[in-house]
């Protein structure tokens, strides 16, 4: 007798089947690109427009069905593809990771992790590591998400569950961290520009949301663990795919020597990095800005993908020399080539995704959507808690259509920050509400820059998987993050807790 399925399982199965009934992800992005072209023409002919909240400029759709639009499509297709930011990031980082994987370093390190860590602790570790990876922005997407699947498979658990837990931490927990990341000064700058319209000289520092982010780290880790263990893993069950996990055996002498060589190499790299960051005049700092900004805006953080490549390559080679798996430069190049070959489907997806994103931006459709969505919440100005929750949910909704956190906030901040300042709320607190909504739906947003990469990763373990599979797996995380973070936000309002150093909730 078959076990009765829960309503949650039935609901997610409907979403998965509906999503997978859609065309191939690459085809879907191609269709969406065509839809953006048609919609730009229709909205232009119907006279849609909106006033930009910062400049006062009237924003109108750009008609891509016009002759000039056709010319732009013909001349921009190549640059849309080659200029798509995640493409270069993924390819460069994966070259270094390919050396580490080809030499056996990653496999051996994962074996050691599985041998030493209790299986049920892996979920917490992966979600927590995913949250911390946001300090370096793209690292989590490129490195941790696929490693989560490999680790779970090696531990005898469903690899897509491991991938989901890691993805939830990396992308869903984008506004939770114990460390500051590259996005913090960027959003703070946009908030400050909006704040000075009300109070000239007002400053918003990059650590403005740190207290809220630090507490959120543990909240997101707990929610991510709970949803993985109680919802996602029971639903997916036992893995029945073709991917095979390596037999987990004890490390032999050569492998231990290889790990020692890799560890020494990693320590040398870490010492060099610290040497360049710790001194006030360190060579990896940005000396053209103030000392408190010189690390956050440093070449090191901006070049973190390059550091991944260098670290992965050097540690992989060191391991290979110690373990005897790298005997010539040919072994190194083969490892890089093998990794590139595995990204074929991703590159195809990126080509069409890049066109869609570029068309959506060029046509001003995304800008019009963001402006009108932000203005729709203004009637709630006299009700702070509903307004904050409204900002969270409108941010979450707009995030499904605009992938860039800074682009959305650049449009929304001039509307919401002055309005909240008139009500007595600080820009720093408004920024927190925006970040909650922006982060929560990252994991179910096809417009998110790395969504195509996640689909490609999932297809390595389930060839029938598509956008519906990813959305159905990640939707419970998204809903739980929205609810959990909203409750935390209400708690913060009721007890008037500072959101960061010197950043209270109310203006004095």
N, C-alpha and C positions, 0 to 999 in steps of 0.2 A: 504494500500500500504506500503510495507516494505521500511525502510529507506536505502538509498544507503550507502554502506560501503566504508570507505576510503581505500586507497592502503596500508596504514600502518596496518590497521586491517586485511586486506586480507593476507598480508605478514606474520604477526605474527600468524594468524590462520593456515597457511600452515606449519609454523615451529612447532606449537603445535601439529598438526595432525601427522606430520612426526615423531616428537619425541615420541609421545604417541604410534605410531605404533611399536616402538621398544619393546622388551620384558620387563617384569617386571624389575625394577631397579636392584634388587638382581640378577636376571638371567643375566642381561646385564653385571654386574660386573664379574660374573662367566665366561661369554663368553670372556670378555676382558682379564681375567686372563689366559685363555687358549690361546688366541691370543698372549699374551706376551711370553708365553712359546714357541710357534711355531716361532714367530718372532726372539726370541733370538737364536734359532737354525739356522734359515735361515741366519741371519746377521753374525753369527759366521762362518758358512760354506763359506760365500761369502767374508770373510776377511775384514769386515768393521772395521775401527779404527779411533781414533782421539787422538791428543796430548793434555794432560791436560795443560791449560795455566799457571798454577802456578808451578807445580812440574816438568813439562816436561815429565811426564810418559805417555807412550802410552796406551790409554784406548781401550780395546777390549770388545766385548759382551761376557757375560758368557753364555755358551750353557746349557740351562735348559733341553734340550732333551738328554743330556748325562746321564751316570749312576750316576755321582756325583751330577748332577742337580736333578735327581729323588730322590736321598737320601736327598738332602736339602729340597725339597718340602715335603717329608714325615715327616721329623723331625721338620720343622718350622711352620707347619700349625697352631698349637695351639698358639705358641708365636707370630705369625703374628697377630692373633686375639686379644689375651690378651694384647699385647704390642702396639696396635693401640692407639695412644695418645688421640684422641677425645673420645674414649669409656669410659675410667675412668673419664675423665673430666665431661662428660655429666651425667654419673650415680651418681657421688658424688654430683654434684651441684643440680641435680634434686631431690635427697633425701631431701635436705634442703628445696627446693622449694615446694616439696610435702607436707611437714608439714605446710608451710605457706598457701598453697592452700587448704589443707584439713581442716584447722582451720577456713577458711573463710577470712583470712587477705587479700589475693590478690584480691578476688572478691569484698570485701568492698572498698578497696583502689581504685580499678578501677572504681567502681560506683561513688565514690567521684570525681575522675578525670573527668569522663564523665559529671557529674552534674555541675562541676565548669568551665570546659574548653569549649570554643566555638568549635563546631564540626570541622570546617574547620581549626582550629589551631592544631588539632591532628596530621596532616601530618607533619607539620614543627617540632613539638615537637618530634615525633618518629624518623625522619631522624636525627635530631640534637643529640638526645640522643644516637642513634646508632653510630654516629661518635665518640662521647665522650667515649663510652664504649670500644673503642679500646685500651684505656689506660690499661685496665685490660684484654686484649686479648680475651679469650673465653667467657667472661660474656655476650656479646651481642648476640652471637649465642644461648647460652643456655637459657638465661632469656628474653632478649628484643624481639627477633623475635616472639616467641609464644605469648608474651604479646601484641605485635602489632596487631595480629589477634583478640585476645580477646577484646581489646579496641575498635577496629573498629566494631566488631559485636555488642558490647554493645551500640555503638553509632548509630546503624542502618545502617552501611556501610558494604561493602563486606570485610570479614575477610582476604581473601587472598591479598587484596589491602593493608591492614594494615601490613600484614606480609612482602609484597614486599617492602613497603616504609622503614620498619625497617631494613630488610636485605640489602637494598641498602646502608643505612647509615653505618651499622655494617661492611659489607664485601667490598662493592664497595668503601667506604670512608676510607679504612684501612690506607691510608697515609695522612689523614687529621685529625688534632686534635688540641685542645688548650692546651693539656697536653702531656707530654712525656710518652711513654709506654715501655713495655718490649722489643719490637722489635728494638727500636732506638739504644741502645748500641750494640746490636747484629750486625746490619748492619754497624754501624760505625766502629766496630772492623774489619770487613771484608774489608771495604773500606781502612782503614789505612794500613792493610797488603799489599794491592795492591799498595798503594801510596808510600810506603817507597822504592819500587824498583826503583822509579824515583828520589825521594828526601828523602834521609835517615833522619830519625827522624821526618818525617811529622806525625802530629796527626790529627785525625778526632774525634771531640767530639760528644756525643750522641744528643746534641741539634743542630747539624749542619744543619738540614733542618727545624728548628722550624718556621721561618718566612713564608716560603712557605706553611708549613702544616697549620699554623694558618689561613692564607688567604683562603686556600683550604677548611677549615671547612665551611665557609660561602658559598663558591662556590658550594660545594657538597650538602649542605643543600638546597640551592635554586634550583639546578638542580633536586635533588631528589623530592622536592615538586612539581616542574613544571611537571615532567614526570608522577608522581603519579596522579595529578589532571587532566592533559590534555590528557594523553595517556592511562595509565593503568586502571584507574577507569572507564572512559567511555567505554573502550573495555570490561571489565568484567561485567559491568552493575550491576543489582540488584542481591544480593545473593539468590540462589534458593535451597541451600543445606539443609541438615537435622539438622545441628547444630543450637541450639536455644540460644539466648542471654537471660541473666537474665533480668527480668523486672527492669528498673532503678527507684527505689523508694528512698525516702529520708531515711537517716540513722536513726535507732532508738537509744534509750539510750544505750542499750547493745553494739551495734556496735560502737558507739562513744567511750564508755569506753574501748572496746577492742583496738581501734585504738590508744587511749591515752596510754594504757599499752605498745603497740608495739612501739609507738614513743619514750617513755621513755627508753625502752630497746635498741632501735636503737641509741639513744643519748649516752647511757652508752657505747655501743660498739664503737661508734665514738670517744668518749673521750679516751678510752683505746688505740685505734689505733693511735690517735694523740699524746698521751703520749709516745707511742713507736716509733713515726716517727719524731716528731719535734725536740727533744733534739739531739745534735750531737752524744751523746752516747746512743740514744734510743734503747730499747731492740728489736725493730722490724727492725732496720737497719742492714745492712751488715757492720760490723766494720772491716772487713779484706780488704776492698778496700778504696780508697780515699773518703773523705767526699762528694764530688760532685756526686759520683757514689753509695753512700751507700743506697740511697732510690731506685734508678732505678734497682739495683741488690740486693735488699733486700729480705729476706724471706717472707715479707708481699706480695710483688708483685708476687713472685714465687708461693706463697701459696694462691693466690686470690680465687681459687676454694674452698679451705677449708674455707676461710672467708665467701664465699657465703653460704656454707652449715651451718656453725655456726650461721651466721646472720639470715638466713631464718628459721632455726630451733628455735632459741631463740625468735625471734620476732613473729613467728607463734604460739609458745606455749603461749607467753605473751598475744597475741590477744585472743587466745582461752580461757585463764583463765578469761580475762576481759569480753568477750562476752558470756561466758558460753558454748562454743562449744567444749572445751577440758576439759573433766572431769577425765580422767585417761590416763595412758601411752598407753593403747590400742588404744585410739583415735589418738595418735601421730603415732603409728606404722601403723595403717590402712591408714593414709594419705600417708605415705612413700610407702606402698605396692601398693596403687592405682596408684601412679605416675609411679612406676616401670612397672606395668602391661600395661600402655599406651605406653611403649617404646619397645614392642615386635617386631614390624615391623622394627624399627630402628636397633635393635640388629642383626636381620637377614641380613639387608643391610650391616651393618658394617662388618660382618663376611666375606662376599664376597669382599667388597671394600678393606678390609685390605689385603686379599690375592693378589688382583690385584696390589695394591700400592707396596707391598713387592716384588712381582715378577718383577715389572718394575724397582725397585731400584736395586735388586740383579743382574739382567741381564745387568746392565749398559746402558740400552736403554735410560733412561731419561738423563743420563750424556752425552751420545753421541749426543742426540738431542740438549741439551743446548749448548754444545761446538760448534757444527757446525752452529747453528743458530746465535751465537754471532760472529763467524768469518765471516759470510756472510756479515756483515755490514761494514767491514773494508774498502772497496773501497770508502766509503762516507766520509773518514776522513777529506778531505779538505772542506767540506760543513757543518759547525756547526749546523745550524738549521735543515736541512734535516737529519743530523746524529742523533741529539737529538730525533727528531720525529721517526726516524728509530729504535732507542733504545727503545723508548716507545712501539712501535708496536711489535717489536720482543719479548720484555718482556711480553707483553699481550698475544702473541701467545704461547710462551713457558709455560706460566702460566696455559694454558689449559691442559698441560701434566705433569707438576711438581708442586705439591701443596705447597712445602716448600719455603718460601721467602728467607730464609737464604741459603738453598742449591743452589738455582738458582743464587743468588748473589755471593756465594762462587766460582762459576764457571765463571760467567760473569765479575766480578770486575777485575780480573787480565788481562783481554783482553781490556776492555773499559777504565778503569781508566788511565793506563799508556799512552794509545793512546791519550786520551783527555788532559792529562797533557802536552804532547808534543805539542799539539795545543794551550796550554795556559789556559785550563779550569781546575777548581779545582775538586778534587774527590767528594766534597760535592754536587756539581751541577750535576755531573754524577749520583750520587746516587738518586737524586730527579727524574731524568728521568726514572730510573729503577723502582722506587716505584710507579710512575704514572701508568705504564703499568701493573705492578704486581697487583695493586689494582683494576683496571678497569674491568678486566675479572674474578675476583674472583667469582662474582655472576652468571656466566654462565659456570664455570669450574667444570665438574664432578669430577676431581681429587682433588679439594679443600676438605680438610678433613671433613668439616661440611656439604658438599653438600647433602649427604645421609640423614642427620638429617633434612635439610630443606624440602626435598622431603617427608619425613615422616610427618612433620608438615602440609604440604599442603594437604596431603591425609586425614588428620583428617576432613577437610572441603570439600574435593572433592575426593571421593573414586576412581574415574576414572583418577585422575591426575597421571602424571609420570614425567620423566625427561624433556620431551617436554613441559609440562605445565610450569615447573619452568623456563626453558630457554626462552620460548616465553614471559613470564611475565617480566623476568629480562633483556632481551636483549636491550630494549630501554634505560634502565638505563646505561648499559655497554657502548653502543654507545655514549650516551650523555656525560658520564663521560670522555671518551676518547677524544671527541671533545673539551669539555670545558676545561679540564686540558691541552690539547695540545695548545690551544689558550693562556692559562695562562702562559705556558712555553715560548711561543714565546714572549709574553709581557715581561717576566722576562729577556729574552736575549736582547731584543731591548733596554730596559732601565737599564740594568746592575744593577739589584737589588740584594743585598745579600740574600742568601737563608736561612741563620741562623746567630746567633751571631758569629762574626769573620769569617764567611764563605762567602767570595765574590764569584762571578762567575768566575773571571779571576785570574790566578796566578800572583803575583807581580814579 
